[in-house]
């Protein structure tokens, strides 16, 4: 890490992942609290030798650089301490710590990655209950006992759903649910030896029933009760959990929902029943194109499969030992899936795929045996691929560390819908057309999602937080976005009161535009290509009032005939560039 990198991070980096400390002559004790909080949250960077005034917005006033004295000794002190009993686990390597000169002052930097779930909680002073910290928009905070217990549970690969529930027997199983499941199981696995088992043995083989080896008595496991239990027994043992499905699509005037499934005494509210009742409701209305495999019609589509995957992901990753709601909301333009618990893996690893750490592996296996739930580590990529094929907005996976809730939003709308582009052009005028593609996407996301954050745009644009920070900062400087700062967290909103200023032109602009273009549409297309390097037929529809591909081709044809634009093949598609 060098001086330029540090200054860039200070200017546009995510504040929640950055901590500045003065540390002139020694290592402040608060370093270890921040080390714990970064390790237990999303990681971050500690800068020693930098004072920050959070109230200031001007860079020169906000940060004061004060050299770390005797940096070699400070490095030695740091490594000696982190390898001692001061901290529960050293998750750093040599390359994570160093010193460099910034504006003539010696700065010590410490990069703390997010700890693997096996290593959490990372705590200090030998006491997890008093020495475990996490990070929020206000800084480091002491974890509650429930948060610490949740991390300790998650550190085990055995999952949360295998615990014996003393006193809960087959009398607490809803036999209609189990019978329905066994019919599905036999259909998917016609030759399986378990088909001949009695119900108790079948549940035992599936991980829903187990024997206490000390007492030799058998009881249901958490997986068995949650999956097939009677609603009353589940609510008695897991009174902290609710299941809720709300359909907010096709609403009549004055209605809050068009359909709802919740605890109303009309169904046995176990997980199996919840999935079987909700899934058909979610996919109802989604187009099923006619497709044959041999002589058999196949009604399933990647979108149907992705929606089922989202439901199962929510179920198998929920933490049923904390307060929360398994909530699914169907909207006109997409879906929301929410479940209690924090993510065990970093969000970037989940987007990449190939990783799977189910909090409830027995429940996961039960669904997988009836064809629900993808192979290990491929579930979320299945959703991404299906949404990508439809050219819909990229799914948004996020978590709220303080509420202990994970949300997955699936939009069934394009990345930049026409009504969105038209609104932004009306709000910002020609200045919008001059923006680069990434800036336009950020503004579009702010419009469609009622605000954006650096973290959200990282997943949409697949850029580093610093690169996103530069774009966001530029849009704020141009007064197109408004930054709403809450402590160390910033969210950005469209400036709805933006005033379009008269466009300033160079003489060359008039030479290029007025002499060549006979109408406004051609000029807009030309200006767009100047800024972005090329344009497609689809983009012509986005930035002009043209509504058909034929009309776009006519406009592009005029520019080609005028010798201004050329048509270039790019793979299977054509783009249009300046000649």
N, C-alpha and C positions, 0 to 999 in steps of 0.2 A: 504494500500500500504506500502511495506517495502523496506529496503535498497536494497535487491537483485533484487527486481522487477524494481526499479528505475535504477540500474546499467545496467540491461539487456536492458531496454528501451533505455538508452543512447547509448549502444553499437550497437544494431541491430534494434531499433524501427524506424518507419517511421518519417523522419525529418519534413515532412510537418504538422504532427499532434503533434509536440513537440516544446515547446518554453521555453527557459531557460532565467532567469533574475537574476541579482545580488541581489538586494533588501536586503541590510544589515540591515538598520535601519528603513526603512519605505516601504510602498507599492508603487512601481513606477506607475506613471499614465498610462504607456503603458500596464499595466495589463488589464485595461478595454478595450483597443483597441483589445488586443488579445482575451479577453473574447467574445467580439462582433464578431470577425472574426471566431473563432471556432464555436460559436453558429450558425452563418449564413452559415457555410460550412459543414464540416464533423465531427465536434467535435475535441477534442485534450486534451493534458495535459500541464499545465503550472507548471514549477518548479522554485520556488523562492529560491535563495541561490546558484545558479549554473551559472557560466559564461561560455559561449561557443564561441570558436574561429572557425568559419566556414571554415577557410582556412586550419586548421590542420586536418589530418586524423588519427594520433595516438591518442588513447583514453586518455592517461595520459596528453597529451599536449592540447587536444581539450577542455577538461572540467576542470574547477577550482571550487572547492567547498568552499563557503564562508558562514559561519553560518548566519542565520536570527536571529538578536538580538531580545530578548523579544518576542518569538514566540506566547505566549498566547495573548499578546496585538495585534500582527499582525493579528491573527485569528479574534479577536474581531473587529478590524478596517475593515477587509475584509467584515464580515457579516453586519456590520453597513452600509457600503457603498453600497453593492449590494442590500440592502433592502431600499435604499434611492432613490431619484430621479436621481441619477447618471446614472443608467441604466434603460432601458425601461422595462425589465423583468428579474426576478430572476428565472432561470430554474434549479438551483442546490438544492440538499438536503444535509443534514449534512454529509452523507458518501462520498460526492464528494470533501471534503476539509479536509486536515490533515497535520500533521508534522511527520517527522521521522529522524533518524540519519543515515547519509551516510558518511562513511570514517571519522568519528569523528566530522562531522559538521551537524548542524540542518538545514534541508531542509523543506520548506513548499510546498505542492503539491495541485494543483487545477485541478480536472477532469471536463472538460466542455463537456457535451453531445451536439449532434446536436439538435438545437431547432426544435420543432414541427412547421410545416408550418403555423399553426394558429398564432404562436408567432413571426414569422419573419416579418419585420426585427428587430433583437435585436440591439438597438443602445444606445449611451451614450450622456450625457449632454443635454438631452431633445430635441435633434434636429435630426430627422432621416436623413435629407438631408446632414448633415455634420458629423453625429456621427455613421454612419453605415459602418462596415468593413467586408471584407471577406478575405479568405486565399488563397494564391497561393504559388508556389515554391520559391518565393522571400521573403515571409513573409506576414504581414498584409497590406492590401491596402484599401483606401477609395473607397466605392462603388460609381458608377456613378448614376446619377438621374434615368436613364432607369432601372438599376438593382434594385434600391429601389422601383420604381413603379411596377416592375414585382413581387417583393416579396409581396408588399401590395395587388396586385391583387390576388396572389396565396393564401393569407391568408383567402380568402372567399371561402366557400364551394359552392357558387352559380355558380362558373365557369366563364370563360371568353367569352362564346359564346352566352350569353343571352342579350347583349346590343342592344338597338334599333338603327338602322342605319337610321337616319332621311333622308328622301328624296328617299329611296330605296323601291320600290314597286314590285308588281307582274310582272310589265313590265321588271324587271331585272332578272326574273327567266327564265331559259332555260326550256321550257315546255316539250321538249323531255326527258330531264333528270328526271323531276318530274313525267312525265307519266310512264316512265320505272320503277321508284322507286315504284309508286303506284301499278303497276302490280305485282311486287315482294311482296309488303306489303300484297296485297289481297291473293296472293298464300300462304304466310306464316300464314296469319290471316284471313281465309275465312269468319268467322262469326263476324268480328270486326265491331262495329258500325261506325267507322270512314270511312269505305269503301264508305259510302253513302254521305260523305261530299263533298262540292265543294272544289276547290283547296285552296282557302284562308282559309277556316275553317280547312281543313286538315292540312295545314302548321301551323296554330295557335295551334292546338291540339298537334302537334309534336314539338313545341317550335321554329319554324322557322319564325313565324310572331307574332306580339304583338301590343297591343293598348297602346298608351301614355295616361294615365288616366287624365293628366292635359289638354291636347289639344284634347283628344278623337280621335286622328288620328292614323291610323295603319301603321306600317312600318315593313320591314323585320328585323329579328335579324341577328346577325353575323352568327349564325348557319344556318339560312335559306339561306343567300347569299352564304356562303362558300360551303354549301352542294349542292345546286341546281342552283346557279346563272350562268348568262352568263359570259363568260370569260372576256369580256371587263369591265363589272361592277365590277367583283372581282378584276381585276388588278387596277381599278380606286380607289377602297376603300382600298385594301390590296396590294399596290404596293411594300410592303416590303417582300412579300412571293412569292416563286416560287416552282413549282413541277417538279421533274426531275426523270426519270427512264432511266437507262443505262444498257444494256446487254453486259457484257464483256466476255461472255462465247463463246466458239467455234470461236475464232477470226481468221480471215484470215490474212496472213502476211501483215503487213503494216496498218492494220485496228485498230482503237481505240475502236470501239464498233461494235456489230453485229445488234443491234436494239436500238432505243432510242425514248422516249416519252417526249416531252418538249413543251414549248409554241411556236407553229409553225403555228397557225391560222387554223389548221385542225380539232380541236375539242374544245368543250366548256370546259375549264379547271377548272371545279369545283371538289370538293372532291369525290362526288359520281362517276362521270365519271372516275376520276383518279384511284380509287379503282377497278372499273369494267374493265378497260382496262389493268391495270398492273397485277392484280392477276392471270389471265390465263397465262400470259407470264412467271410469276415466277414459276408456278407449271408445265409448259410444260417440258416434259422430265423426270419428276419424276415418278418412277415406281408405278403402281397401281396393286397390287396383286389381283388375282381373289378371290372374297369373296361374299358369299350369306347370306342374311338375309331372311329366308323363301325361297321364290322363286324369290326374287329380288336381282339382282347384286348390290353391294355397291362399288362404285368407290372411295369413300372418304377414306383417310387414316389419321392417327395421324399427319404425316408430312405435308400433304396438309392443315389440320386444323391449325397446328402450324404456317405455313407460312401466312395464312390468318389472324391469330391472331396477328402476328408481324406487318402486314400492318395496321390493325385497331388500334393497340396500338400506332403506330407512329402518326396516324391521330388524335386520341382523346387526346393525351398528348402534342401535339404541342402548342407552344405559337405563335398565329397568329398576335400578336401585336408587335413583334420585328422582326428585319431583319433576314432572314434565308431561308433555302431551305429544303423542304421535299424531301429527296433523297433516292432512292433505287437503289442499284447496284447488278446485278446478275453476279456471277463469276462461273468459272468451278467447284470450290470446296466450294461454299457457297454464302451467301448473306450479304449485308450491308444495314441497315436501319438507316437513320439519320434524326433528326427533330430539329427545333429550340426550345429553352427553356431548363431550368434545371429541374432535377427531384424534385418532391414535397416530395417524401419519400426517406429515406435512401436506398441505393442499397440492403443492407442485408434484409430489410423488403420486398422488391419486390421479391427477390429470394425465400423467405419463403412463399409468397402468403398470401391470406386472407386479403389483404389490397388493396383498390382501391380508388384513388383520381384522377379522370379524370379532366383535365384542361378544357375540353369541354364536359360536361355531356349531353347536348342536342344532339350534334352530336353523342355521344356514344349511346344514346337511339335510334336515327334514324337508326343506323347500326344494333343495337341489334334487332330491330323490323323486320328486314329481315334476321335474323339468322347469322349476322356477329358480332363477339365479344362475348367472353365468359362471364360467370356469374361474379359478382363482386368479384374481388380479385383472380380469378383463371386463368386469362389470361396468365401470365408469367409462372406459374407452368405447364400449358398446353404445352408450348413450351419446357420447361425443360424435361418434361416426354417423349414427342415425340423424342427429341434428345437423351435422355438416352436410350430409347428402341432400337435405331439404333446404340448405342455405339459410337456416334459421339462426337467430342470435345464439352465441355460444352459451351453454349452460353455466350458471353461476353457482358455485359451491362455496359456502362461507360458514363461519362459525362465530358465535358470540361467547367469548370466554367467560364473561360475567354472568350471563344467563344460562350458560352450559347448554347451548342449543345449536344444532347444526341445521342449516337450511340449504335446499337445492331448488333453484328456480329454473324452470324450463319454459322458454318463450317460444311460441309457435308463430313468430314473426321474423322477417328478414333483418339482417344486421342494420340496414338503413332503409326502412320503409319509405315509400314515396311521400306519404303525408308528413313524415318526420323531416325529410329533406326540404320539402316545400315550406314547412314552418320555420326551419332554420334560415333558409334564404330570405324569407320575409322579415325575420327578426334582425338578421345581420347584414342583409343586402349583398352586394357584389363581393364584399370582404369574405363572406363564407366560401364563395367559389374559388378564392385565391388561396385558401388554406390547403395544406397537404392532407393526404388521405387519413393519416392517424389522428390529426386534429379534428377532422370532420367526424370521425367515428367516436371520438371522446365526447364531442358536443351532442352527437346523436344518442349516445348512451345516457348522457345526463338528461336529455329530454325524455327518453323512453322509460328510464328507471328512476326518474325524479332525483337525480344527483349521481355523482360518481366518486369513487375513492381511487387512490393510487393502486391499492391491492386489487380492486375489481378490474382495472384496465390492464394490469399485468397479465391476467388470464385471458382477456379479450384480444390484446395485441401481441402477447407473447414477447414482451420487452422487459428489460430490467427496470427496477423501481426508479433508478436514477434517470433513465431515458424518459420514462413516463413523467417523472417530476419536472423535467425540462419542458415538456409539452404543456403540462398543466400550468406551470409558471408563466409560460408565454401567453396562454389563453387568458390568464388572470391579468397580465400586463396589458393585453389588448381589450380588457374589460368585457370579454365575452363570457367569462366564468367568474363567479363570486366564491371566494374561499371562506368556508365556515370553520374556524379553528376552535376546537375544544381541547384545551390542554395540548397534548402531543398528537392529537388525531385531527385530520383535516378532511372535510368532505366538500365537494365542489358542486355548485348549482349554476344553471343558466342564469345569466343576467337578463331578466325579463324586461328591464327598463333601459336596455341598450339603445343608444341613440346613434343612428346611422349618420356618419360624417361624410361630407362631400369627398368623393374619390379624387385623390391627387394623381395626375398623369404627367409623365415625362413627354417631351416632344416626340420621342420614338414611339410612344404608345399611340399617339394620334396618327403617326405615319403607318404603323402596323394595322391600326383598326379602321379609322375613318376612310382611308383610301381603298381598303380592300373589302370591307363588309357593308352590305346593303341593308342588313337587319340586325337586331339585337341578339337573336338566337345564334347566328354565326359568330358574333363577337364573343359571346359567353363561352361557346365551345372552344374558340381559339385561346381565350384567356385561361381556361381550365387546362388545356394541353401545355401552355407555357409554364404553368405552375407544377403540374404533375407529371409531365413528360409524355403522356399518352391519354387516350380516352377510349372507352368501349361504347357500343350501342346502348347497353344498359345504363351506363353513366350519363349518356346524353339525356335519357329519359328522366334521370334523377335531378339534373341541374337545370333543365329547361322546362317549358310548358308543353313540349311534345309528348304525346301519350301513346304512340305506337312505334314499333320497330321500323315500319315502313317510313314514317315521318322522320325518324332519326337518320335513316339511310339517305333520305333525300337531302337533309341538311349537310350531312357529311359529304355527299356527292358534290354539292355546290362548292365546298372547300377544296375538294380534290380537283375539280375542274378549274378552280381559280389558281391552282398551283401552290396552295398553302399547306395542304395536308396530304399525306400518303397513307395508303392502306398496307398494313404489314401483318403477315401470318405469325402467330405465336402459338405453337402447338396445334391444337384443334380449333383455335379461336383466332379472330382478327382484332387487331388494335389499330388505332389511328394516331400517327405522330406528325409533328411538323416536318415539312419537307426540307 
